[in-house]
Amino acid sequence: MAASRDETVSVPRRHPDAPRAVPGLRPVALMLGLGKPSPAQWRELGEALVVGDAPMDELVDWMYAEGMDRTRPLFEQALAHGIDTVPEAPEPLRAFFVRVETPPPWLDREQLARAEMVFRQGGSDGLYVARDVSFLGGYLASGFNKTLLRTGALEKGPGKRFAETLQWALDVTSDDGMAPLGRGYHATIHVRLIHGLVRRHVAQLPDWQAQEWGLPINQTDMAATLVGALIAPFLGSLGMGLLVPPRDLAAAAHLARYVGWLIGVEDRFLPNDFRDSVRVLYHCMTAITNPDETTRQLAIPMADDPLNWHYPNFPRLRGRIARSQHLSIAAMFLGSSGMRHLGLPPHVLPWYPLLRLPVNLVRSLAVRLPGGAQRAARAGRRRQEEFLTKLIGTESAVIGDSARHIASAA
């Protein structure tokens, strides 16, 4: 059972004595005037390593106690159509869904719609940053890797997990994706359930070292993953010449705040604006960046994955070009030290970001023409979907498929 906010918590040994260096983020933090966590914030980040998602953890415990074969269909019915469509819904189920179906008072749906469109405008370059910086660079957080490896991340391969994450991001940023019962809402609550199942399963494994690693999928890890997935692509796109106005960055932060609220991140780690979203990411990463042998175990297959993507022609040549392309993006933002920790070539010319810089500057100007934003969003989403197809071919990316075995094992 996950620790609740009312329980006495202790800081696991994975929490360092002082904030660590974070490849790629420190310069951004300095430009925004962000300092390292205060002593109180540092303590809070450490304590949050043993805090899960109490509403979902309690619901998962109830689902297993009552029988997953009976309660899982009720959960899926409520998720797809709303809790009011479940006749005589059990109180634990009703309480959870009333909670997530009741919008927080600060929610601005116009901001969500703007953020969804801005994300689509980023096209494939935004997704490349998500893959090569947030996802690949996330392996520097070895504490989170301990959970991934126990869910079979190596056996399933990096492409499958990223494809599922990419499908979730596309759902969240689809037209009205975060509307009530929308695609993004559905995908996010589904991911929240998977997190609860994984947290329960991995925490019960005999080799899980709670005093060393804390709780699987804890608040600190979740906050870093959330902001890394939805905000880092905007930071990277800025570095590649795709200019995003301040109001669009504010909308992106609002989307991250609402998605985080839905997925189980506590209010204290939800960003209030774009600058604050960078602060949350930076502070969390100073607490969880601790590369070890698991970093290379996961990063090297991820870097080589483009060799196996689905190309319509010249697959061998295109695979090598794609591998070089994505390494160049990672090298630009993670730096030589980050690449070295990942087990990747430390000195790679950032040729792809340099080539895209003038192209994206022109795209940024075109967005401001009449109808330009809508055209850019349509073209960007088409490129994003093409990238997903390149990853998985004719298969479908089913969110949570890589963790399907855990539901029956927890």
C-alpha positions in Angstrom: 0.0 0.0 0.0 1.4 3.4 -0.9 2.2 5.9 1.8 -0.4 8.6 2.3 0.3 12.3 3.2 -0.8 11.6 6.7 1.8 8.9 7.4 5.2 9.5 8.8 7.6 9.3 5.9 11.4 8.8 5.8 13.7 9.8 3.0 15.0 6.8 1.0 18.8 6.5 0.5 18.5 7.3 -3.2 17.8 11.0 -2.3 21.2 12.7 -2.5 22.6 15.0 0.1 22.5 18.0 -2.2 21.0 18.9 -5.6 22.8 17.2 -8.5 23.8 18.6 -11.9 21.2 18.2 -14.6 22.5 18.0 -18.2 20.8 20.5 -20.4 18.5 22.1 -17.8 20.9 24.2 -15.8 21.4 26.9 -18.5 17.6 27.1 -19.0 17.1 27.5 -15.2 19.7 30.3 -15.1 18.1 32.2 -18.0 14.7 32.1 -16.1 16.3 33.1 -12.9 15.6 29.8 -11.2 17.8 28.6 -8.3 18.3 25.3 -6.8 15.7 23.9 -4.3 15.6 25.5 -0.9 16.4 23.3 2.1 12.6 22.9 2.7 11.9 22.1 -1.0 14.8 19.6 -1.0 13.4 17.8 2.0 10.0 17.7 0.4 11.4 16.2 -2.8 13.0 13.5 -0.8 10.0 12.7 1.3 7.8 12.6 -1.9 9.9 9.6 -3.1 7.8 7.4 -0.8 4.4 9.0 -1.5 2.2 7.4 -4.2 -1.3 8.4 -5.4 -3.6 7.7 -2.5 -6.9 7.9 -4.3 -5.8 5.5 -7.0 -3.9 3.2 -4.7 -6.9 2.9 -2.4 -9.1 2.1 -5.5 -6.7 -0.5 -6.8 -6.6 -2.2 -3.3 -10.4 -2.3 -3.3 -10.5 -3.6 -6.9 -8.3 -6.5 -6.0 -10.1 -7.2 -2.7 -13.4 -7.4 -4.6 -12.0 -9.3 -7.5 -10.5 -7.7 -10.6 -12.7 -9.8 -12.9 -15.7 -8.0 -11.5 -14.4 -4.5 -10.7 -12.3 -3.9 -13.8 -15.3 -3.9 -16.2 -17.0 -1.4 -13.9 -14.0 0.9 -14.0 -13.8 0.7 -17.8 -17.5 1.5 -18.0 -17.1 4.6 -15.8 -14.0 5.7 -17.7 -15.6 5.4 -21.1 -19.1 6.8 -20.4 -19.0 8.4 -16.9 -19.8 7.1 -13.4 -23.5 7.9 -13.8 -23.8 5.1 -16.4 -22.7 2.4 -13.9 -25.9 1.1 -12.2 -25.5 1.1 -8.4 -21.8 1.9 -8.6 -19.9 0.8 -5.5 -18.9 3.7 -3.3 -15.1 3.4 -3.8 -15.6 3.5 -7.5 -18.1 6.4 -7.4 -15.9 8.4 -5.0 -12.9 8.2 -7.3 -14.8 9.1 -10.5 -16.8 11.9 -8.9 -13.4 13.3 -7.9 -11.9 13.2 -11.4 -15.1 14.1 -13.3 -15.5 17.3 -11.2 -13.2 19.9 -12.8 -10.9 21.9 -10.5 -12.0 25.5 -10.0 -8.9 26.8 -11.8 -9.5 24.9 -15.0 -9.7 27.0 -18.2 -10.8 24.9 -21.2 -9.9 27.7 -23.7 -6.4 27.4 -22.5 -6.5 23.6 -22.9 -7.7 24.0 -26.5 -5.0 26.5 -27.3 -2.3 24.2 -25.8 -3.6 21.2 -27.8 -3.3 23.2 -31.0 0.2 24.5 -30.1 1.5 21.0 -29.4 0.2 19.9 -32.8 1.9 22.8 -34.5 5.3 21.5 -33.2 5.0 18.6 -35.7 7.6 15.9 -35.6 10.4 18.1 -34.2 8.6 18.5 -30.9 8.2 14.7 -30.7 11.8 14.2 -31.5 12.7 16.4 -28.5 10.3 14.4 -26.3 12.0 11.1 -27.4 15.7 12.2 -27.6 15.8 14.5 -24.6 12.9 13.8 -22.2 12.6 10.1 -22.7 16.2 9.1 -23.4 17.6 11.6 -20.9 15.1 10.3 -18.3 17.2 7.2 -18.1 19.7 9.3 -16.1 17.2 9.0 -13.2 18.3 5.5 -12.2 15.8 5.2 -9.4 13.0 5.3 -11.9 14.9 2.8 -14.0 14.6 0.2 -11.2 10.8 0.2 -11.7 11.0 0.1 -15.5 13.3 -3.0 -15.5 10.9 -4.8 -13.2 8.1 -4.3 -15.6 10.1 -5.9 -18.4 11.3 -2.8 -20.2 14.4 -4.5 -21.6 12.5 -7.5 -22.9 9.8 -5.5 -24.6 12.3 -3.0 -26.2 12.4 0.8 -25.9 10.3 1.4 -29.0 7.2 -0.2 -27.6 7.2 1.8 -24.4 7.9 5.1 -26.3 5.2 4.3 -28.9 2.6 3.9 -26.0 3.8 7.2 -24.5 3.6 8.9 -27.8 0.1 7.6 -28.4 -0.9 9.0 -25.0 0.6 12.4 -25.9 -1.3 12.4 -29.2 -4.5 11.6 -27.4 -4.0 14.3 -24.9 -3.3 16.9 -27.6 -6.0 15.8 -30.0 -9.0 18.2 -30.8 -10.9 18.4 -27.5 -8.7 15.6 -26.2 -9.0 16.8 -22.6 -12.8 17.6 -22.8 -15.0 15.5 -20.5 -14.7 11.9 -21.5 -12.4 12.9 -24.4 -9.6 10.8 -25.8 -6.9 12.5 -23.7 -9.0 12.3 -20.5 -9.6 8.6 -21.1 -5.9 7.9 -21.9 -4.7 9.8 -18.8 -7.0 8.1 -16.3 -6.1 4.8 -18.0 -2.4 5.5 -17.4 -3.2 6.5 -13.8 -4.7 3.0 -13.3 -1.6 1.4 -14.8 0.6 3.4 -12.5 -1.4 2.1 -9.5 -1.2 -1.5 -10.7 2.6 -1.2 -11.3 3.1 0.5 -8.0 1.3 -2.3 -6.1 3.1 -5.0 -8.1 6.6 -3.8 -8.0 6.5 -2.7 -4.3 5.6 -6.3 -3.4 8.5 -7.9 -5.3 11.0 -9.6 -3.0 13.9 -7.7 -4.6 12.4 -4.2 -4.2 14.5 -2.2 -1.8 12.1 0.3 -0.4 14.6 1.9 2.0 17.0 2.5 -0.9 14.7 3.4 -3.7 11.5 4.6 -2.1 8.1 3.8 -3.7 7.7 2.8 -7.3 6.2 5.6 -9.4 6.2 8.1 -6.6 5.3 11.8 -6.6 8.7 13.1 -7.4 9.2 10.7 -10.3 5.6 11.4 -11.6 6.1 15.2 -11.5 9.3 15.0 -13.4 7.9 12.6 -16.0 4.7 14.8 -16.5 6.5 18.0 -17.0 9.3 16.4 -19.0 6.7 14.9 -21.4 4.5 18.0 -21.9 6.9 21.0 -21.4 10.4 19.8 -22.4 9.3 19.5 -26.1 8.5 23.2 -26.1 11.9 24.0 -24.5 13.6 21.9 -27.2 11.6 23.4 -30.0 12.6 26.9 -28.9 16.2 25.7 -29.2 15.6 24.4 -32.7 14.1 27.7 -33.9 10.4 27.1 -33.4 9.3 30.3 -31.7 6.4 30.0 -29.3 4.7 33.2 -28.0 4.4 33.6 -24.2 0.6 33.1 -24.2 1.1 29.7 -25.9 3.7 28.7 -23.4 1.3 29.7 -20.6 -1.4 27.5 -22.2 1.1 24.6 -22.4 1.7 24.9 -18.7 -2.0 25.0 -18.0 -2.4 21.7 -20.0 0.4 20.1 -18.0 -1.2 21.3 -14.8 -4.6 19.7 -15.6 -3.1 16.5 -17.0 -1.0 16.2 -13.9 -4.1 16.8 -11.7 -5.9 14.0 -13.6 -3.0 11.6 -13.5 -2.5 11.8 -9.7 0.3 14.4 -9.2 -0.4 16.3 -5.9 -1.1 20.0 -6.1 2.2 21.0 -4.6 4.0 19.6 -7.7 1.6 21.0 -10.3 3.0 24.0 -12.3 1.3 27.4 -12.0 2.8 28.8 -15.2 5.5 28.1 -17.7 8.4 29.3 -15.6 7.1 27.3 -12.7 6.8 24.2 -14.9 10.5 24.6 -15.7 11.2 25.0 -11.9 9.3 21.8 -11.1 11.2 19.9 -13.8 14.6 21.3 -12.7 14.1 20.7 -9.0 12.8 17.2 -9.5 15.6 16.3 -11.8 18.3 17.6 -9.3 16.8 15.1 -6.9 16.5 12.0 -9.1 19.4 12.3 -11.6 21.8 9.6 -10.5 23.0 7.5 -13.5 24.2 4.0 -12.8 24.5 0.7 -14.8 20.8 0.7 -15.5 21.2 4.0 -17.4 23.2 2.3 -20.1 21.1 -0.8 -20.1 18.1 1.2 -21.2 19.7 4.1 -23.1 21.8 2.2 -25.6 18.9 0.1 -27.0 16.9 3.3 -27.2 19.6 5.0 -29.2 19.9 2.0 -31.6 16.1 1.6 -32.0 15.9 3.8 -35.2 17.8 1.0 -37.0 14.7 -1.2 -36.7 11.9 1.3 -37.6 9.6 0.8 -40.5 10.8 2.6 -43.6 9.1 2.2 -47.0 12.4 2.0 -48.8 16.2 1.8 -48.2 15.6 0.7 -44.6 19.3 0.1 -43.8 20.5 3.5 -45.0 17.5 5.4 -43.6 17.9 3.6 -40.2 21.5 4.8 -40.0 20.6 8.3 -40.9 17.8 8.3 -38.4 20.1 7.0 -35.6 22.5 9.8 -36.4 19.7 12.4 -36.5 18.4 11.5 -33.1 21.8 11.2 -31.5 22.5 14.8 -32.8 19.3 16.0 -31.0 20.2 14.3 -27.8 23.8 15.6 -27.9 22.7 19.2 -28.4 20.5 19.3 -25.3 22.1 16.7 -23.0 25.7 17.7 -23.6 28.8 15.5 -23.6 28.5 14.6 -19.9 24.9 13.5 -20.3 25.7 11.4 -23.4 28.7 9.8 -21.7 26.5 8.8 -18.7 24.0 7.3 -21.1 26.8 5.2 -22.7 26.4 7.1 -26.0 29.1 8.9 -28.1 29.9 12.1 -26.1 30.9 14.3 -29.1 28.2 14.3 -31.8 27.7 17.3 -34.1 24.2 18.6 -33.6 23.6 18.7 -37.4 19.9 18.1 -37.4 18.9 20.9 -35.0 21.2 23.3 -36.9 19.5 22.3 -40.2 16.0 22.7 -38.7 16.8 26.1 -37.2 16.1 28.2 -40.3 13.2 26.0 -41.4 11.5 26.4 -38.0 12.0 30.1 -38.0 10.1 30.4 -41.2 7.4 28.1 -39.9 7.1 30.3 -36.8 6.4 33.3 -39.0 3.9 31.4 -41.2 1.9 30.5 -38.1 1.1 34.2 -37.6 -0.4 34.6 -41.1 -4.3 34.5 -41.3 -5.3 30.8 -40.9 -1.7 29.9 -40.4 -2.1 28.4 -36.9 -4.8 26.0 -38.1 -2.8 25.0 -41.1 0.3 24.4 -39.0 -1.7 22.3 -36.5 -3.1 20.1 -39.3 0.3 19.7 -41.0 2.0 19.1 -37.7 -0.4 16.5 -36.5 0.0 14.7 -39.8 3.8 14.5 -39.4 3.3 13.4 -35.8 1.1 10.5 -36.8 3.5 9.6 -39.6 6.3 9.4 -37.0 4.2 7.0 -34.9 3.6 4.8 -37.9 7.3 4.8 -38.6 7.9 3.5 -35.1 5.3 0.7 -35.1 4.4 0.0 -38.7 0.9 -1.3 -39.2 0.4 -2.2 -35.6 -1.5 -0.2 -33.1 0.1 1.5 -30.1 -2.1 0.3 -27.2 -1.5 2.4 -24.0 -0.5 0.1 -21.2 0.0 -3.0 -23.4 3.6 -3.3 -22.2 2.4 -3.6 -18.6 -0.6 -5.9 -19.3 0.9 -8.8 -17.5 1.0 -6.9 -14.2 -2.7 -6.7 -13.8 -2.9 -10.4 -13.1 0.3 -10.6 -11.1 -0.3 -7.8 -8.5 
